[in-house]
């Protein structure tokens, strides 16, 4: 039951903005890496009038997110017989997530990708997704954005000139630390870098830690210098950014939140797509997103093996104890969410047990 509106925006400005990635997925380290998928050879020659849209990505070309973006570009080219091509600008060369999202809204960029918490700056109701321990499984989380919850997000995004055409994902996040965190009590006083959203700040404060919202690109140095004791993300992120070389020796399997990476396209670009190509284009993007979900799982599994080989120890923790601390703090703070959005979350939980 996928009712989704999709969008793309004609790119007019390719200004290299300063990187302020929110850490949804990668390090945010600048890399002047672009990929024009399906834009060479005989097919390209036969489709000189093809639409070419630019897609911004903060993650580098070694990440599973970039691999997923390449798959999307490949499938889009195939589905539209070469009439729609995607150029991937990776490594944050067009700016951080907030910057590129603003560019898409203004019509200066075709496709922006960002963490769901960044999009919630324009759609406050989306802050419901920033809650700790919201989803029981990735299947449940994915079902939500493909059904009622996704419909709500799309409807609100359209009000800002955006079409959410699919969801890459960073998935469940764990904690990387310079000393073992094996029990909820071990969080006390730990200085941990978190994403810049109230949900993450509230969660780790409830756990007893001292959360710090700094740029993703600053994490390695902050770990080295002792500015922070820990950070959190998908396990593959710890490996690809070599945090084990900055002092991380422990990873705690908290699975404390699930992060989506909405693919946001501007009205200008979407409106350039002929009516008869919109459905195959949209379907191709969806299939590419599903491929990235698989790439993420593979990258995480490989990272666990590699990190253990590098001397990093993995720990399980009493997640029920963490949930209890978080829920008590939420109740004390009087946290509340829009009823329609609560109903959509509950529908996904009922549908996928």
C-alpha positions in Angstrom: 0.0 0.0 0.0 2.5 2.5 -1.1 0.9 5.9 -1.8 3.8 8.2 -2.3 4.3 11.4 -4.1 7.8 12.0 -5.5 9.8 15.0 -6.4 12.9 16.3 -8.1 14.2 19.8 -8.5 16.1 21.4 -11.4 19.7 22.1 -10.2 20.7 25.7 -10.7 23.4 26.2 -8.1 26.2 23.8 -7.4 27.8 25.8 -4.6 30.2 23.9 -2.4 28.7 24.7 0.9 30.4 24.1 4.3 29.8 20.6 5.6 27.5 20.4 8.7 26.4 16.8 8.5 24.0 15.6 11.2 25.6 12.2 11.4 22.7 10.3 10.0 25.0 7.8 8.4 28.5 8.7 7.5 31.4 10.7 8.7 30.6 13.7 6.6 34.2 14.0 5.5 34.3 16.0 2.3 35.1 14.0 -0.8 34.8 15.4 -4.3 33.4 12.2 -5.7 30.5 12.2 -8.2 29.0 9.4 -10.2 27.0 9.7 -13.4 25.3 6.4 -13.6 24.0 5.2 -17.0 25.4 8.4 -18.7 27.9 6.9 -21.0 28.1 4.6 -24.0 25.7 3.9 -26.9 22.6 4.4 -24.7 23.6 7.8 -23.6 24.3 8.8 -27.2 20.8 7.7 -28.1 19.4 9.7 -25.2 21.1 13.0 -25.5 17.9 14.7 -24.4 17.7 12.6 -21.2 16.8 14.3 -18.0 19.8 14.4 -15.7 19.2 15.0 -12.0 21.8 15.6 -9.3 21.6 13.7 -6.0 23.5 14.9 -3.0 24.9 12.5 -0.4 27.0 13.4 2.7 28.5 9.9 2.8 31.6 9.0 1.0 31.9 6.6 -2.0 33.1 3.7 0.2 29.8 3.6 2.1 26.8 1.3 1.7 24.7 4.5 1.2 26.7 5.5 -1.9 26.4 1.9 -3.2 22.6 2.2 -2.6 22.5 5.5 -4.5 24.4 4.0 -7.4 21.8 1.1 -7.5 19.0 3.6 -7.6 20.6 5.4 -10.5 21.2 2.2 -12.3 17.5 1.0 -11.9 16.1 4.4 -12.8 18.1 4.4 -16.0 16.9 0.9 -16.9 13.3 1.6 -16.0 13.2 4.8 -18.1 15.2 3.4 -21.0 18.0 5.8 -20.3 15.7 8.9 -20.4 16.3 9.7 -16.7 19.9 9.8 -15.3 21.1 10.5 -11.8 24.4 12.1 -11.0 25.5 11.3 -7.4 27.6 14.0 -5.6 29.0 12.2 -2.6 31.1 13.1 0.4 29.1 16.3 1.2 30.6 18.3 -1.7 27.4 20.2 -2.1 27.0 20.8 1.6 25.7 19.1 4.8 22.3 17.5 5.1 20.5 20.7 6.3 22.2 22.8 3.6 21.2 20.4 0.7 17.7 20.0 2.0 17.3 23.8 2.0 18.7 23.8 -1.6 16.1 21.3 -2.7 13.3 23.3 -1.1 14.4 26.4 -2.8 14.6 24.6 -6.2 18.4 24.8 -6.4 19.1 21.0 -6.1 17.2 18.1 -7.6 17.6 15.5 -4.9 18.7 15.8 -1.2 19.2 13.1 1.3 19.1 13.6 5.0 18.3 12.0 8.4 14.7 12.1 9.3 15.6 14.4 12.2 16.8 17.0 9.7 13.5 16.8 7.7 11.6 17.2 11.0 12.9 20.8 11.1 10.2 21.4 8.4 7.8 18.7 9.6 7.7 18.9 13.4 5.3 15.9 13.6 8.2 13.8 12.4 9.9 14.2 15.8 7.9 11.1 16.8 10.5 9.1 14.9 13.3 10.5 17.2 12.0 8.5 20.1 14.2 5.9 21.6 13.2 2.2 21.2 10.3 3.2 18.9 10.5 0.1 16.6 10.9 -3.5 17.4 12.5 -4.5 14.1 13.7 -3.0 10.8 10.7 -4.7 9.1 8.4 -2.8 11.3 10.2 0.5 10.7 10.2 0.0 7.0 6.5 -0.9 6.9 5.7 2.3 8.6 7.1 4.6 6.0 5.7 2.5 3.2 2.2 2.9 4.6 0.2 5.3 6.8 3.2 7.0 8.3 4.8 7.5 5.0 1.6 9.0 3.6 1.6 11.6 6.4 5.2 12.5 5.8 4.6 12.9 2.0 1.6 15.1 2.5 3.5 17.4 4.8 6.6 17.4 2.6 4.6 18.6 -0.4 3.7 21.7 1.5 7.4 22.6 1.4 7.8 21.8 -2.3 9.3 18.4 -1.6 8.4 14.9 -2.7 9.8 12.0 -0.6 10.5 9.4 -3.2 12.0 6.8 -1.0 14.0 6.0 2.1 17.5 4.9 2.5 18.3 4.0 6.0 21.0 4.1 8.6 18.9 1.7 10.7 19.4 0.8 14.3 22.2 2.6 16.2 24.6 1.3 18.8 27.1 3.0 21.2 30.8 3.1 20.5 32.9 3.9 23.6 36.4 4.2 24.9 35.5 2.2 28.0 33.0 -0.7 28.4 29.4 0.1 28.9 27.8 -3.1 30.1 25.0 -1.9 32.3 22.7 1.1 32.3 24.6 2.4 35.3 27.8 2.6 33.2 26.3 5.5 31.2 26.6 7.8 34.2 28.8 10.8 33.3 29.7 9.5 29.9 30.2 12.3 27.4 28.6 11.0 24.2 28.2 12.7 20.8 24.6 12.4 19.6 22.7 13.7 16.6 21.4 17.3 16.9 17.8 16.5 17.9 15.8 16.6 21.1 15.0 12.9 21.0 18.6 11.8 21.2 19.5 14.4 23.8 16.5 13.3 25.9 17.3 9.6 25.6 20.9 9.8 26.7 20.2 12.3 29.4 17.7 9.8 30.8 20.3 7.1 30.6 22.5 9.3 32.9 25.0 10.3 30.2 26.1 13.8 29.2 25.0 14.0 25.5 26.9 16.5 23.3 25.5 17.6 19.9 28.5 18.2 17.7 29.1 17.8 13.9 29.6 14.3 12.7 32.9 15.4 11.0 34.3 16.3 14.4 33.8 12.9 16.1 37.1 11.3 15.3 39.1 14.3 16.7 36.8 14.7 19.6 37.4 11.0 20.6 41.2 11.4 20.1 41.3 14.5 22.3 39.0 13.2 25.0 36.3 15.9 24.3 33.9 12.9 24.1 34.0 9.4 25.6 31.6 7.8 23.1 29.5 8.3 20.0 26.7 6.3 18.4 25.6 5.1 15.0 25.2 2.0 12.8 28.1 -0.4 13.5 29.4 0.0 9.9 29.9 3.6 10.6 32.4 2.8 13.4 34.5 0.6 11.0 34.4 2.9 7.9 35.4 5.9 10.0 38.1 4.0 12.0 36.9 5.2 15.4 38.9 2.2 16.9 42.0 4.2 15.9 40.7 7.1 18.0 40.3 5.1 21.2 37.0 3.2 20.8 37.5 -0.3 22.2 33.9 -1.2 23.1 30.6 -1.3 21.3 27.3 -1.7 23.2 24.4 -3.3 21.4 21.8 -0.7 22.5 19.7 -0.5 19.2 18.4 2.6 20.9 16.9 4.3 17.8 16.2 3.7 14.1 17.3 6.4 11.6 15.8 6.9 8.1 17.4 8.8 5.3 14.5 10.3 3.3 15.3 11.0 -0.4 13.7 14.4 -1.0 13.2 15.8 -4.5 12.1 19.2 -5.5 8.9 20.1 -7.3 10.9 21.7 -10.2 12.6 18.4 -11.0 9.6 16.2 -10.4 7.5 18.3 -12.8 10.1 17.8 -15.5 9.4 14.0 -15.6 6.8 13.1 -18.3 3.6 11.6 -16.8 4.2 8.2 -18.4 7.7 7.9 -16.7 6.7 8.9 -13.2 5.5 5.5 -12.1 8.5 3.5 -13.4 10.8 6.1 -12.0 9.2 5.9 -8.6 9.2 2.1 -8.6 12.9 2.0 -9.5 13.8 4.3 -6.7 11.9 2.1 -4.2 13.7 -1.0 -5.5 17.0 0.8 -5.1 16.2 1.7 -1.6 15.4 -1.9 -0.7 18.8 -2.9 -2.2 20.5 -0.3 0.1 18.8 -1.9 3.2 20.5 -5.1 2.2 23.8 -3.4 1.7 23.5 -1.9 5.2 22.9 -5.3 6.8 25.9 -6.7 4.9 28.1 -3.8 5.9 27.1 -4.1 9.5 27.8 -7.8 9.6 31.2 -7.3 7.9 32.0 -4.4 10.3 31.4 -6.6 13.4 33.9 -9.1 12.2 36.4 -6.5 11.2 36.1 -4.6 14.5 36.4 -7.7 16.6 39.6 -8.5 14.6 40.8 -5.0 15.5 40.4 -5.7 19.2 37.0 -4.1 19.8 34.7 -5.9 22.2 30.9 -6.1 21.8 28.6 -6.0 24.8 24.9 -6.7 25.3 23.0 -4.5 27.8 19.7 -4.5 29.7 17.7 -2.6 27.1 14.5 -3.0 29.1 16.3 -1.0 31.9 17.2 1.7 29.5 13.6 1.8 28.1 12.3 2.2 31.6 14.6 5.1 32.3 13.6 6.8 29.0 9.9 6.3 29.4 10.0 7.7 33.0 11.8 10.8 31.7 9.4 11.2 28.9 6.4 11.0 31.2 8.0 13.5 33.6 8.7 15.9 30.7 5.1 15.6 29.5 6.2 14.6 26.0 3.3 14.3 23.5 2.8 13.8 19.8 0.1 14.4 17.2 -2.7 11.8 17.5 -2.7 11.0 13.7 1.0 10.3 13.8 0.6 8.1 16.9 -2.1 6.1 15.2 0.1 5.6 12.1 3.0 4.3 14.3 0.6 2.0 16.2 -0.8 0.7 12.9 2.7 -0.3 11.8 3.3 -2.1 15.1 0.1 -4.0 14.8 0.8 -4.9 11.2 4.4 -6.2 11.8 4.8 -8.0 15.1 
